[in-house]
Amino acid sequence: MDIQLKQKKGLKKKHIPYILGGVLLLFILWLILGDHSSTLVIDSRTITVGTARNDLFNDYIRVNGTVQPITILQLSPLEGGVVEKRNIEEGNTVKEGDVILTLSNQNLSASVLESESQLADRVNALRNAQIQMEQDRLNQQKEQFATDLDIQRKKRQYQQKEKLYNEKLIAREEYLQAKEDYELVERSRELIIERQKQDSLARVVQIDHLKENVENMNKNMELIRQRVENLKVKSPIDGELVQLNVELGQSIGAGQKVGQINDLSDFKIQATPDEHYLDKVHPGLDAKFERQGVEFGLKVSKVYPEVQGGQFKIDFHFEGERPDNIWSGQTYYINLELGQPVQALLIPRGAFYQSTGGSWIFVLSADGKKAFRRKIKIGRQNPQFYEVTEGLDPDEKVIVSSYETYGDNDVLILR
């Protein structure tokens, strides 16, 4: 007869594939729908929170500016020589034309003596030529008088001989000789007059040449005297002698820098912004700084295009009043305006930027208990705010303090 078999209880082999399939399905659903964000618990007292808000964005940068004289002049001798005397010491106020250094130059002194000797020779030659010219003129005048007298006599003899010849009282030959003598002395007079003209022209040319030589020598002497005067190194302006880098007995060359004079009639401020702003800074931009509770206006007057050490130089001049007791070398913190204020979404500046480069930020939840990582875009910035162009809405709160200890976590839980 048949025996009834009892069904075994528990997990059977045929159930295993269904169980594994279910587990796999749950795993896939977990992967798709689950929250896999890594989290980090932090102390809320260690963070700084900022609020995104719509406001005017002032496009400016803050730079350190140093007060400098409006003009700095290099002091250089026009003539080289040996320092004989320091007439004014550095740190003193000087007036235009004040002698600061006295130099000596033996070669220049010898040139002065030689030029004076040459000038004396030229002057003596001119004087002798003028005396000789006057003597020649007197001799020619005397010769002219003698010739005129001879002509009168020959003419009188010729007229007498002619009358006697017409009366048949003398021979024709005697008459002809008297006539020839008269005509000869007349032609001699013409030659003498022509020679005197030529001699006079030659003497005039000679005198003019000598006068030109003397004039040139006088000009040369003026230049040499000026060179001697240039051995006195004088201040070209009113100002302050701030450097004098020479010693007694030192030999210095023409054009060598020996000192510096600051024009204290006015001041400028020089700053060195980062090269990143080179394309944005140009003459005419406004700037301002505050001193002792008073705000002073500046304007960019010059931009130096050369970049050194990642920075470039700019000069400001004052607009309106200047601070009291302003001194060269003082430092001011200057706000340089790069553009007009515009409406924008702003968040406070903070140390988070060093970790994120402005590409993302932690945004607080509505209840303030969590903060979530979110991508953003930051545009312009000034010393107080960042301009956010994408990723945030007004009134959202963000963590702006340092992210150095947060690692790669996507969610922060605030305790």
Residue pairs with C-beta under 8 A, 6 or more apart in sequence:
37 372
37 409
37 410
37 411
38 408
38 409
38 410
38 411
39 409
39 410
39 411
39 412
39 413
40 406
40 407
40 409
40 411
40 412
40 413
41 412
41 413
41 415
42 405
42 406
42 412
42 413
42 414
42 415
43 414
43 415
44 414
44 415
46 401
47 399
47 401
47 414
48 350
48 399
48 400
48 401
49 364
49 397
49 398
49 399
49 400
50 347
50 348
50 350
50 397
50 398
50 399
50 400
51 347
51 395
51 396
51 397
51 398
52 345
52 346
52 347
52 388
52 392
52 393
52 394
52 395
52 396
52 397
52 398
53 345
53 346
53 394
53 395
54 343
54 344
54 345
54 346
54 394
55 343
55 344
55 346
56 341
56 342
56 343
56 344
57 341
57 342
57 343
57 344
57 346
57 380
57 382
57 385
57 387
58 337
58 341
58 382
59 337
59 338
59 339
59 340
59 341
59 342
59 380
59 382
60 335
60 336
60 337
60 338
60 382
60 383
61 273
61 277
61 335
61 336
61 338
61 382
61 383
62 333
62 334
62 335
62 336
62 382
62 383
63 271
63 272
63 273
63 333
63 334
63 336
64 271
64 272
64 331
64 332
64 333
64 334
65 269
65 270
65 271
65 289
65 316
65 331
65 332
65 333
65 334
66 269
66 270
66 271
66 329
66 330
66 331
67 267
67 268
67 269
67 326
67 327
67 328
67 329
67 330
67 331
67 332
68 267
68 268
68 269
68 270
68 328
69 239
69 240
69 262
69 263
69 264
69 266
69 267
69 268
69 328
70 263
70 265
70 266
70 267
70 268
70 317
71 237
71 262
71 263
72 260
72 261
72 262
72 263
73 236
73 237
73 239
73 260
73 261
73 262
73 263
74 257
74 259
74 260
75 100
75 233
75 235
75 241
75 243
75 244
75 257
75 258
75 259
75 260
75 261
76 254
76 255
76 256
76 257
76 258
77 101
77 103
77 230
77 231
77 233
77 252
77 254
77 255
77 256
77 258
78 227
78 230
78 254
78 255
79 103
79 105
79 108
79 227
79 230
79 231
79 254
80 103
80 105
80 251
80 252
80 253
80 254
80 256
81 103
81 104
81 105
81 108
81 231
81 251
81 252
82 103
82 104
82 105
82 249
82 250
82 251
82 252
83 101
83 102
83 103
83 246
83 247
83 248
83 249
83 250
83 251
83 252
84 102
84 103
84 104
84 248
85 101
85 102
85 248
86 100
86 101
86 244
86 246
86 248
87 98
87 99
87 100
87 101
87 102
88 94
88 98
88 99
88 100
88 241
88 244
89 241
89 244
90 241
90 242
90 243
90 244
90 259
91 240
91 241
91 242
92 240
92 241
93 238
93 239
93 240
93 241
94 100
94 235
94 238
94 239
94 240
94 241
94 261
95 235
95 238
96 235
96 236
96 237
96 238
97 234
97 235
98 234
98 235
99 232
99 233
99 234
100 233
100 234
100 235
100 241
100 244
100 259
101 232
101 233
101 244
101 246
101 258
102 231
102 232
102 233
103 231
103 232
103 233
103 252
104 231
105 231
108 224
108 227
108 228
108 231
109 228
111 224
112 224
112 225
112 228
115 217
115 220
115 221
115 224
116 221
118 217
119 214
119 217
119 218
119 220
119 221
122 210
122 213
122 214
122 217
123 214
125 210
125 213
126 207
126 210
126 211
126 213
126 214
129 203
129 206
129 207
129 210
130 207
132 203
133 203
133 206
133 207
136 199
136 203
137 200
140 192
140 196
140 199
143 192
144 192
144 193
144 196
147 185
147 188
147 189
147 192
148 189
150 185
151 182
151 185
151 186
151 189
154 178
154 181
154 182
154 184
154 185
155 182
157 178
157 181
157 182
158 178
158 179
158 181
158 182
160 178
161 170
161 174
161 175
161 177
161 178
161 179
162 175
162 178
162 179
164 170
164 175
165 172
165 174
165 175
233 258
235 241
235 261
236 261
237 261
237 263
238 263
238 264
238 265
239 261
239 262
239 263
239 264
239 265
240 261
240 262
240 264
241 259
241 260
241 261
242 259
242 260
242 261
242 262
243 259
243 260
244 258
244 259
245 257
245 258
245 259
246 252
246 258
246 259
252 258
262 328
264 328
266 318
267 318
267 322
267 326
267 328
268 301
268 315
268 316
268 317
268 318
269 298
269 315
269 316
269 317
269 318
269 332
269 334
270 313
270 314
270 315
270 316
271 313
271 314
271 316
271 334
271 336
272 311
272 312
272 313
272 314
273 281
273 311
273 312
273 314
273 336
274 310
274 311
275 307
275 310
275 311
275 312
277 338
278 305
278 307
278 312
280 338
280 339
281 300
281 303
281 314
281 336
281 338
282 300
282 303
283 300
283 301
283 302
283 303
284 299
284 300
285 299
285 300
285 336
285 337
285 338
286 297
286 298
286 299
286 319
286 337
287 297
287 298
287 299
287 300
287 316
287 334
287 335
287 336
287 337
288 295
288 296
288 297
288 298
288 334
288 335
288 337
289 295
289 296
289 298
289 332
289 333
289 334
289 335
290 296
290 333
291 323
291 332
292 323
294 323
296 318
296 320
296 321
296 322
296 323
297 318
297 319
297 320
298 316
298 317
298 318
298 319
298 334
299 316
299 317
299 319
300 314
300 315
300 316
300 336
301 315
301 316
301 317
302 314
302 315
303 312
303 313
303 314
303 315
304 312
304 313
304 314
304 315
305 312
306 312
306 313
316 334
335 383
344 379
344 380
344 387
344 388
345 387
345 388
345 389
345 392
345 394
346 385
346 386
346 387
346 388
347 361
347 385
347 386
347 388
347 392
347 398
347 400
348 384
348 385
348 386
348 400
349 381
349 383
349 384
349 385
349 386
349 400
350 400
350 401
350 402
351 400
351 401
351 402
351 403
352 361
352 362
352 399
352 400
352 401
352 402
352 403
353 378
353 386
354 402
355 402
355 403
355 404
355 406
356 403
358 376
358 377
358 378
358 386
359 375
359 376
359 377
360 373
360 374
360 375
360 376
360 391
361 373
361 374
361 376
361 391
361 392
361 398
361 399
361 400
362 371
362 372
362 373
362 374
362 398
362 399
362 403
362 406
362 412
363 371
363 372
363 373
363 374
363 392
363 396
363 397
363 398
364 370
364 371
364 396
364 397
364 398
364 399
364 414
365 371
365 372
368 397
368 414
369 413
369 414
370 411
370 412
370 413
370 414
371 399
371 411
371 412
371 414
372 410
372 411
372 412
373 409
373 410
373 411
374 391
374 392
375 390
375 391
376 388
376 390
376 391
376 392
377 388
377 389
377 390
377 391
378 386
378 387
378 388
378 389
379 386
379 387
379 388
379 389
380 386
380 387
381 387
392 398
399 412
406 412
